[in-house]
């Protein structure tokens, strides 16, 4: 994968009309694929080395972003999703890599602002079902 601009990585949320709206103002975005492990180590494990159950853990995706608050339509959608604790369809676009799409829940929404700086916010989205990866 060739070098690319981080600003081309986009987080989008599906609105009531079925259109994907880019989550506005984000300056940084992070994607994490996670799989919880199941430890099956026992007293007869070779030399007391840990043993794991392949394919037995819970998988989930976490998407986070941080940026400036700009009071757009996407801000309202995310704020409503958090307070209602609904899962909604999100899409993360990684140019030259692929797209992750699925139901996500806003697990964290933080707002901050310095006296002499801009208002900013952070969001964390956690998958609430199977996330589908598609190659671009």
Protein Blocks (a to p, Z undefined) as FASTA:
>chain_A
ZZddfklpccddddfkopacddehiabdcdddddddddfbdfklghhiacddehkaccdd
ddddddddehiaklmmmmmmmmnopacddddddehibccddddddfbdcddddfklccdd
ddddddfbdcddddZZ
